[in-house]
């Protein structure tokens, strides 16, 4: 099946890395028909097969950036919550799925996965949590096939504390053992950056792109 | 557990890799995109490009290097050199870099650090500090690639830029840079014990144990080196294995 991967561009973050890594992830599939494109126009996500929501920087500027795109949030709700298209949120992109964020005040998220974005509490470690770390308490899931033991690149000071334990596919330890991969049906999100996590990150993205 | 990071740095001039010894005597060590790929394949945790001839006409050259590198390697890329405005930063990030390193402009225009960390996120903003020990024992900050002395004490500056929103500090000991006699661990420890953001050690790497000492004695989160890698004196994999043998967590 021909894939059309759409990366939502709301004017923040390193979107080029996301594009490059998705292209690389698709290159392992024997198809020349796959398309990767970025868009700020909600119309272009209507016929997407997979949606990527990247994110970098502060929660508030990311959610505001997304809200500024005319019709985008409504169309995302339609594609993700009603049509059940697979979506992958990266770092703050994943945090946007939450009910609320407490980074620099209190800000509403998309509320697709119940829970809040809160600061890492660490007495002995510096913040941000920056660098390569592993996963633990991993749940069985196709998206994690072959990467269970790998390192991923993190850079963040806040994390997603989901209301339900069942929304957590894996944790990562940084003094606090925080959820590093979240999932609700067709919605996936990682606190780390798969697009910066070398081969393991590309493999994880490939796994996601195999989901229908 | 979070791993410590090993970061090869490529000093780039007019699109080619060079590396200065004590900031002068440049020697050509090749093509930056190819070098970055080699380091990535060898297990580098991040790559750093320092554009050492960052004049207006050369800015497009480094943008092109970043674009080509980001299309081929998928680990974090930091770019520094001649960054003067948030517009410069935006261009570098859009080309595919993940972080920028600010040095001289931050000293003369601290608002750049404040504005850019707010705009792009603290994680994007590495503040690079070139430091030289003075006869009275103090450590002073130098600007303009180490050519101009300021009256700023390094610890004052480090704590200030942390409060301005820097996500990381890249500390280069000018006394050690290019000497291969080891990092200035007392300088590094002085800073790492006072600030609460990651410190990258730079200047002086020559032997395996230097990397261990910068992490254990210097209290650093990451270690950066250039010349020992370019000319193959030390291999990334050997350093990482050595550090693991010394109970330092590394990504292998």
Interface residues (C-beta under 8 A of the other chain):
Chain A: X14 X15 X16 X17 X20 X21 X24 X56 X57 X58 X61 X125 X126 X127 X128 X129 X130 X131 X132 X133 X134 X151 X153 X154 X155 X156 X157 X173 X174 X193 X195 X196 X197 X198 X199 X201 X202
Chain B: X1 X2 X3 X4 X5 X40 X45 X67 X70 X71 X74 X75 X76 X93 X94 X95 X96 X97 X98 X118 X119 X120 X121 X122 X123 X124 X167 X168 X195 X196 X197 X198 X221 X222 X251
